[in-house]
Amino acid sequence: MRQPLRLAILTAVLLTGLTMATACASAAPEPPEPPPVATGAGPGPGLGHVHAVDLNPADGLIYVAAHEGLYRVGAAGGLERVGAPGRDLMGFTIAAPDTFLSSGHPGPTENAPDPLGLVRSTDAGATWQPVSLAGEVDFHALQVSSGTLYGLDAGRRMLRVSSDGGTTWQSRATVAALDLAVDPTDPAIVLATTADGVVASRDGGASFGAPSSPLLAFLSWSPDATLYGLAPDGALHTSFDAGATWQRVGVVPGGRPQAVTGLADGRVLAATAGGLFDSRHGGHTFVPLGRPTQGS
């Protein structure tokens, strides 16, 4: 495939993702969700669209924030529901052992503002408490670095930052982004994915530079400072210089990407339209992760 045509196709895929990311914050009806993530044979619901995957240091288990609720991959490998069903966890991150931060929309049986604003769980997602901006803001990405919390306000296409755990917020640059990543050693360095390429900020999101290649949909900075980028075609890229240069290392199976998380020691978690996947080799190879269990 010629490079200009390939870039045009990837741009179209990323634009589709950006449209989906902002649609739920408007008054118009949401577009149809992508096909549910296939998690293997056996009973249990599909996950719907996956928004984030992360590892809880308290129990060593992987948690999956999805359109239909929160799930975890149990010790035996099965996919288990956590908390009330139906909550749409748009933004999600694990800030500390058993301490989760999220945003999005309440489930059909919940009596809560919509959007949720920022909510926190201190029991690994079993229950949630409001923190701020309830009924006002739908964060589609949340990242914590050195005590600084960044949130991507989808409705206003704005970056917000908090230094007190999300109780109060400052508004930063306007950016039409799908995802963001923050340097784990320097919270002033923020990267975001846009339809034109990756944009970088070195002043805590007050301003962003010009977009650069490659075109990426999702980003994640691992604790050991490896930066991972997942392209619209499923190709995984790595950077060791804060996104100045990138190297393509592998491909996540399953088609359109939905989330990526870099962990320590070269472990990478990813979700695509075809499933959940795990790499123990820096993203060079992936294996399927999580299967529904009876009663989940």
C-alpha positions as CSV (number, residue, x, y, z in Angstrom):
1,M,0.0,0.0,0.0
2,R,1.4,3.4,-0.9
3,Q,2.3,5.6,2.1
4,P,-0.1,8.5,1.4
5,L,-3.0,6.1,1.1
6,R,-2.0,4.2,4.2
7,L,-1.8,7.4,6.2
8,A,-5.2,8.5,5.0
9,I,-6.7,5.3,6.2
10,L,-5.1,5.5,9.6
11,T,-6.2,9.1,9.9
12,A,-9.8,8.1,9.2
13,V,-9.6,5.5,11.9
14,L,-8.3,7.9,14.4
15,L,-10.9,10.5,13.5
16,T,-13.6,7.9,14.1
17,G,-12.1,7.3,17.6
18,L,-12.1,11.0,18.3
19,T,-15.7,11.4,17.2
20,M,-16.8,8.5,19.5
21,A,-14.8,10.0,22.4
22,T,-16.6,13.4,22.3
23,A,-20.1,12.2,21.3
24,C,-21.2,11.0,24.7
25,A,-20.5,14.4,26.2
26,S,-23.0,16.1,23.9
27,A,-26.7,16.2,24.0
28,A,-27.0,14.1,20.8
29,P,-27.4,10.3,21.0
30,E,-24.2,8.3,21.2
31,P,-23.2,6.5,18.0
32,P,-23.3,2.7,18.1
33,E,-20.5,1.1,20.2
34,P,-17.9,-1.0,18.4
35,P,-18.4,-4.8,18.5
36,P,-17.9,-6.2,22.1
37,V,-14.5,-7.4,22.9
38,A,-14.2,-11.2,22.3
39,T,-12.8,-12.8,25.4
40,G,-12.9,-16.5,24.4
41,A,-15.4,-19.3,24.6
42,G,-17.7,-19.7,27.6
43,P,-20.6,-18.0,29.3
44,G,-20.6,-14.4,30.3
45,P,-21.2,-11.0,28.8
46,G,-19.1,-9.2,26.2
47,L,-17.2,-6.2,27.6
48,G,-18.5,-3.7,25.0
49,H,-16.0,-1.0,24.2
50,V,-12.9,-1.1,26.5
51,H,-11.7,2.3,27.8
52,A,-8.7,1.3,29.9
53,V,-6.7,-1.7,31.3
54,D,-4.5,-1.4,34.4
55,L,-2.8,-3.5,37.1
56,N,-3.8,-3.2,40.7
57,P,-0.6,-3.5,42.9
58,A,-2.7,-4.6,45.9
59,D,-3.8,-7.9,44.4
60,G,-1.7,-8.2,41.3
61,L,-4.8,-8.5,39.1
62,I,-5.7,-6.7,35.9
63,Y,-8.8,-4.5,35.9
64,V,-10.7,-3.6,32.7
65,A,-12.8,-0.4,32.5
66,A,-15.4,-0.8,29.9
67,H,-18.6,0.6,28.5
68,E,-20.7,-2.0,30.4
69,G,-18.8,-1.8,33.8
70,L,-15.6,-2.7,35.6
71,Y,-14.1,-6.2,35.3
72,R,-11.0,-7.9,36.6
73,V,-9.0,-10.9,35.4
74,G,-9.1,-13.3,38.3
75,A,-6.3,-15.5,39.5
76,A,-7.5,-18.4,37.5
77,G,-7.6,-16.2,34.3
78,G,-11.4,-15.7,34.2
79,L,-13.1,-12.4,33.6
80,E,-15.1,-11.3,36.7
81,R,-17.5,-8.3,37.1
82,V,-16.6,-5.8,39.8
83,G,-19.2,-3.6,41.4
84,A,-22.5,-2.5,39.9
85,P,-23.2,-3.5,36.3
86,G,-23.7,-1.0,33.5
87,R,-21.5,1.9,34.7
88,D,-19.7,3.4,31.7
89,L,-16.1,4.0,32.9
90,M,-14.8,6.4,30.3
91,G,-11.7,7.6,32.0
92,F,-9.9,5.2,34.4
93,T,-6.6,4.8,36.2
94,I,-5.3,3.0,39.2
95,A,-3.6,5.7,41.3
96,A,-2.4,3.5,44.2
97,P,-3.1,0.0,45.6
98,D,-6.9,-0.5,45.6
99,T,-7.4,3.2,44.8
100,F,-9.0,3.8,41.5
101,L,-10.0,7.0,39.8
102,S,-12.7,7.1,37.1
103,S,-15.2,9.2,35.2
104,G,-18.0,8.5,32.8
105,H,-21.7,7.8,33.2
106,P,-23.8,6.0,35.9
107,G,-25.4,2.6,35.3
108,P,-29.2,2.3,34.7
109,T,-29.8,1.3,38.4
110,E,-27.6,4.0,39.9
111,N,-28.8,7.3,41.4
112,A,-25.9,9.5,40.4
113,P,-25.3,12.6,38.3
114,D,-24.5,12.2,34.6
115,P,-21.7,12.7,33.8
116,L,-20.1,11.5,37.0
117,G,-17.3,14.0,37.1
118,L,-14.3,12.5,39.0
119,V,-15.1,9.6,41.3
120,R,-12.8,7.5,43.5
121,S,-12.8,4.0,44.8
122,T,-10.7,2.8,47.7
123,D,-11.9,-0.8,47.7
124,A,-10.7,-1.8,44.2
125,G,-13.8,-0.7,42.4
126,A,-16.5,-2.3,44.6
127,T,-17.9,1.1,45.6
128,W,-17.3,4.7,44.3
129,Q,-17.5,8.1,46.0
130,P,-17.8,11.5,44.2
131,V,-14.8,13.7,44.3
132,S,-15.5,16.7,42.1
133,L,-17.3,18.1,38.9
134,A,-20.3,15.8,39.2
135,G,-22.8,16.6,36.5
136,E,-20.3,18.8,34.8
137,V,-17.3,17.0,33.3
138,D,-16.8,13.6,31.6
139,F,-13.1,12.8,31.6
140,H,-12.1,10.4,28.8
141,A,-8.5,10.0,30.0
142,L,-7.0,10.2,33.5
143,Q,-3.3,10.0,34.3
144,V,-1.3,10.5,37.6
145,S,2.4,11.4,37.8
146,S,4.2,12.4,41.0
147,G,1.0,13.4,42.7
148,T,-0.3,15.5,39.7
149,L,-3.5,14.3,38.2
150,Y,-4.4,15.1,34.5
151,G,-7.8,14.7,33.0
152,L,-9.0,15.1,29.4
153,D,-12.3,16.9,29.5
154,A,-14.0,15.4,26.5
155,G,-16.9,17.9,26.3
156,R,-14.8,21.0,26.2
157,R,-11.8,19.3,24.5
158,M,-9.6,20.7,27.3
159,L,-6.8,19.4,29.5
160,R,-7.4,19.9,33.2
161,V,-4.8,19.4,36.0
162,S,-5.2,18.9,39.8
163,S,-2.5,18.8,42.5
164,D,-4.9,17.8,45.3
165,G,-6.1,14.4,44.1
166,G,-8.9,15.9,42.0
167,T,-10.7,18.1,44.5
168,T,-9.9,21.3,42.6
169,W,-8.8,21.7,39.0
170,Q,-7.0,24.2,36.8
171,S,-7.8,24.5,33.1
172,R,-4.9,24.1,30.7
173,A,-4.7,24.0,26.9
174,T,-7.5,23.2,24.5
175,V,-6.7,20.0,22.7
176,A,-8.8,17.7,20.5
177,A,-7.2,14.5,21.8
178,L,-8.2,10.9,22.1
179,D,-5.6,9.9,24.8
180,L,-2.8,11.3,26.9
181,A,0.3,10.1,28.7
182,V,2.3,11.8,31.4
183,D,6.0,11.3,32.1
184,P,6.2,9.2,35.4
185,T,9.4,11.1,36.4
186,D,8.4,14.6,35.3
187,P,4.7,15.6,35.4
188,A,5.4,18.7,33.3
189,I,5.8,16.5,30.2
190,V,2.5,15.5,28.7
191,L,1.8,13.8,25.3
192,A,-1.6,13.6,23.6
193,T,-2.8,11.8,20.5
194,T,-4.7,13.8,17.9
195,A,-5.9,13.2,14.3
196,D,-2.8,15.0,13.0
197,G,-0.2,13.1,15.2
198,V,1.2,13.2,18.7
199,V,1.5,16.6,20.4
200,A,3.8,17.3,23.3
201,S,3.8,19.7,26.2
202,R,6.7,20.5,28.5
203,D,4.9,23.1,30.6
204,G,2.3,20.9,32.2
205,G,-0.2,21.1,29.4
206,A,-0.4,24.8,29.3
207,S,0.6,24.6,25.6
208,F,1.3,21.9,23.0
209,G,3.8,21.8,20.1
210,A,3.2,20.8,16.5
211,P,2.0,17.3,15.9
212,S,4.6,14.7,15.0
213,S,4.7,11.2,13.5
214,P,3.8,8.4,13.8
215,L,0.1,8.6,13.9
216,L,-1.0,7.0,17.2
217,A,-4.3,6.4,18.9
218,F,-3.3,5.5,22.4
219,L,-0.3,6.1,24.7
220,S,1.1,4.8,27.9
221,W,4.2,5.6,29.9
222,S,5.5,2.6,31.9
223,P,7.0,3.0,35.3
224,D,10.5,2.3,33.9
225,A,10.0,5.3,31.5
226,T,9.3,3.3,28.3
227,L,6.7,5.1,26.2
228,Y,4.3,2.9,24.3
229,G,2.1,4.1,21.4
230,L,-0.6,2.0,19.8
231,A,-1.4,3.0,16.2
232,P,-4.9,2.8,14.5
233,D,-3.8,-0.3,12.6
234,G,-2.8,-2.1,15.8
235,A,1.0,-1.6,15.4
236,L,2.8,-1.0,18.8
237,H,5.6,1.5,18.9
238,T,8.0,2.3,21.7
239,S,10.0,5.5,22.5
240,F,12.9,6.0,24.9
241,D,13.2,9.7,24.4
242,A,9.8,11.0,25.4
243,G,8.3,10.6,22.0
244,A,11.1,12.3,20.0
245,T,11.7,9.1,18.1
246,W,9.7,5.9,17.8
247,Q,10.4,2.2,16.9
248,R,7.7,-0.2,15.7
249,V,8.1,-3.4,17.8
250,G,5.0,-5.5,17.1
251,V,1.3,-5.8,16.4
252,V,-1.6,-6.3,18.8
253,P,-4.1,-8.8,17.3
254,G,-7.7,-8.2,16.9
255,G,-8.2,-5.1,14.7
256,R,-9.1,-1.6,15.9
257,P,-7.3,-0.7,19.2
258,Q,-9.1,0.5,22.3
259,A,-6.5,0.8,25.0
260,V,-2.8,0.2,25.9
261,T,-1.0,0.2,29.3
262,G,2.8,-0.3,29.8
263,L,3.8,-1.9,33.0
264,A,7.2,-2.7,34.5
265,D,9.7,-5.2,33.1
266,G,8.5,-5.0,29.5
267,R,4.9,-6.1,30.2
268,V,2.2,-4.5,28.1
269,L,-1.5,-4.8,28.3
270,A,-3.8,-4.0,25.3
271,A,-7.4,-4.1,24.2
272,T,-8.6,-4.2,20.6
273,A,-12.0,-5.0,19.0
274,G,-10.9,-8.6,19.0
275,G,-10.0,-9.1,22.7
276,L,-7.7,-8.4,25.6
277,F,-4.0,-9.2,25.1
278,D,-0.9,-9.4,27.3
279,S,2.8,-9.2,26.3
280,R,5.7,-10.1,28.6
281,H,8.2,-9.2,25.9
282,G,8.0,-5.4,25.5
283,G,5.1,-5.7,23.0
284,H,7.0,-7.9,20.5
285,T,4.5,-10.7,21.0
286,F,1.0,-10.9,22.6
287,V,-1.2,-13.7,24.0
288,P,-5.0,-13.5,24.7
289,L,-6.0,-12.5,28.2
290,G,-9.2,-13.1,30.2
291,R,-12.2,-15.3,29.5
292,P,-15.7,-14.8,31.0
293,T,-16.6,-17.0,34.0
294,Q,-19.9,-18.4,35.0
295,G,-22.1,-15.8,36.7
296,S,-19.9,-12.9,35.7
